[in-house]
Amino acid sequence: MTGAAEQMKGRAGRLARLMPSGPSTAARTPFVLLVVLLLAGGLISLLLLNSALNEGSFRLSRMKKQTTELTDEQQALQRDVDSYSQPDALERRARELGMVPGGSPAFLDPDGTVRGVPERATAAPSPVATPSPAAGPAGGPAEPSGAASSGAPESPAPSPADSAPGPATTSPTVPPTSSGR
């Protein structure tokens, strides 16, 4: 057996000479540290990337919520505009302001002649009576002094177009071709 032990010793001796045990551990330490640092750096960079993506996701959801709220507000405002733009709403608001529907229109030609007969717009009696601030003792409207109690509306003052002499009064009346609406 001594021959096998010497042979082992000889083989181990040759291996020991080829790969010494002392310097090999010192050569592995920087490599192991490098691998550990690379792994730690990779994990930290993944953590930072994940945090940035989550922040972007929260920001995106916040902006989507804000967009939804602004869209709802825009639609509500558009509904308000549409309700104010309806013909019956426009007519009601015009009556509240004291406006009355116009009569048949008259048109001016480029040469200065008037087509149609200009008429003064008169107010039809309002279906809803509003109490006036100068109400009489019985709750009815107080008549101003000198007002006619015949019930006939006062005739409006003549407009300059009614009293203007010239081709406007002598031109033939031609009905308009469009309603203007």
C-alpha positions in Angstrom: 0.0 0.0 0.0 2.8 2.2 0.4 3.2 2.3 -3.3 -0.3 3.5 -3.8 0.1 6.2 -1.1 3.3 7.4 -2.6 1.6 7.4 -6.0 -1.3 9.5 -4.5 1.1 11.7 -2.8 2.9 12.1 -6.1 -0.3 12.9 -8.0 -1.6 15.3 -5.2 1.9 16.8 -5.1 1.8 17.5 -8.8 -1.8 18.9 -8.5 -0.7 21.0 -5.6 2.1 22.4 -7.6 -0.2 23.3 -10.5 -2.9 24.8 -8.4 -1.7 26.2 -5.1 -4.4 26.5 -2.4 -3.2 29.9 -0.9 -3.3 32.2 -3.9 -6.4 30.7 -5.4 -8.7 31.8 -2.6 -7.3 35.3 -2.8 -8.0 35.3 -6.6 -11.6 34.2 -6.1 -12.6 36.9 -3.6 -12.6 39.9 -6.1 -14.6 37.8 -8.6 -17.2 36.8 -5.9 -17.5 40.4 -4.8 -17.9 41.5 -8.4 -20.8 39.0 -8.9 -22.4 40.0 -5.7 -22.2 43.7 -6.5 -23.6 43.1 -10.0 -26.5 41.1 -8.6 -27.2 43.8 -5.9 -27.0 46.5 -8.5 -29.4 44.6 -10.8 -31.9 44.1 -8.0 -31.7 47.8 -7.0 -32.1 49.0 -10.6 -35.1 46.6 -11.0 -36.6 48.1 -7.8 -36.1 51.6 -9.0 -37.6 50.8 -12.4 -40.6 49.1 -10.8 -41.1 52.2 -8.6 -41.0 54.5 -11.6 -43.5 52.4 -13.6 -45.8 52.3 -10.6 -45.6 56.1 -10.3 -46.4 56.4 -14.0 -49.3 54.1 -13.6 -50.7 56.1 -10.7 -50.2 59.3 -12.7 -51.9 57.8 -15.7 -54.9 56.7 -13.6 -55.2 60.1 -12.0 -55.1 61.8 -15.4 -57.8 59.4 -16.7 -60.0 60.3 -13.8 -59.4 64.0 -14.4 -60.2 63.6 -18.1 -63.4 61.8 -17.2 -64.4 64.6 -14.8 -63.6 67.3 -17.4 -65.5 65.4 -20.1 -68.6 65.1 -17.8 -68.3 68.9 -17.1 -68.1 69.7 -20.8 -71.1 67.5 -21.5 -73.1 69.3 -18.8 -72.1 72.7 -20.1 -73.0 71.6 -23.7 -76.5 70.5 -22.4 -76.9 73.9 -20.8 -75.9 75.6 -24.0 -78.3 73.4 -26.0 -81.2 74.1 -23.6 -80.6 77.8 -23.8 -80.4 77.6 -27.6 -83.7 75.9 -28.1 -86.3 78.2 -29.9 -88.9 78.1 -27.1 -86.2 79.0 -24.5 -84.9 81.8 -26.7 -88.5 83.1 -27.2 -89.2 82.9 -23.4 -86.0 84.8 -22.5 -86.7 87.4 -25.2 -90.2 88.0 -23.8 -88.7 88.4 -20.3 -86.4 91.1 -21.8 -89.5 92.9 -23.3 -88.8 91.9 -26.9 -91.7 91.1 -29.2 -91.9 89.1 -32.4 -91.3 91.3 -35.5 -93.8 91.7 -38.3 -93.3 91.0 -41.9 -89.8 92.2 -42.9 -88.9 94.9 -45.4 -85.7 94.7 -47.5 -83.5 97.4 -48.9 -82.2 97.0 -52.4 -78.7 98.1 -53.4 -80.2 101.1 -55.1 -81.9 102.2 -51.9 -85.5 101.2 -52.7 -87.5 99.4 -50.1 -89.1 96.1 -50.9 -92.0 95.2 -48.6 -93.9 97.4 -46.2 -92.1 98.1 -42.9 -94.3 97.7 -39.9 -93.8 98.5 -36.3 -93.6 95.4 -34.1 -96.5 95.4 -31.6 -96.6 93.3 -28.4 -99.4 90.8 -28.2 -101.1 90.6 -24.7 -99.0 88.5 -22.5 -100.7 85.3 -21.3 -99.1 85.5 -17.9 -99.8 88.7 -16.0 -96.9 89.8 -13.9 -97.6 92.1 -10.9 -96.3 95.5 -11.4 -94.5 97.3 -8.6 -97.0 100.2 -8.7 -100.0 98.1 -7.8 -103.2 99.8 -6.7 -105.0 99.2 -3.4 -107.1 96.3 -4.8 -104.0 94.4 -6.1 -104.6 95.5 -9.7 -102.2 97.7 -11.6 -102.5 101.4 -10.9 -103.4 103.5 -13.9 -101.1 106.4 -14.5 -102.7 109.8 -14.5 -104.0 110.8 -17.8 -104.2 107.2 -19.1 -107.1 106.3 -21.3 -109.3 103.6 -19.8 -110.8 102.6 -23.2 -108.6 99.5 -23.2 -107.2 100.3 -26.7 -103.5 100.1 -26.9 -101.6 103.4 -27.4 -100.6 103.9 -31.0 -96.8 104.0 -31.3 -95.0 107.1 -32.6 -94.4 107.0 -36.3 -91.0 105.8 -37.2 -88.7 107.8 -39.6 -89.3 105.0 -42.2 -93.1 105.6 -42.1 -92.8 109.4 -42.8 -89.9 109.2 -45.2 -91.0 110.5 -48.7 -89.5 109.0 -51.8 -89.4 105.7 -53.6 -90.0 103.7 -50.4 -93.7 104.7 -50.4 -94.2 104.4 -54.2 -92.4 101.1 -54.9 -94.6 98.1 -55.4 -94.8 95.6 -52.5 -92.9 92.4 -53.3 -93.2 89.6 -50.8 -89.9 88.2 -49.6 -88.7 84.9 -51.0 -87.4 83.4 -47.8 -88.6 83.6 -44.2 -85.1 84.6 -43.0 -84.9 81.7 -40.6 
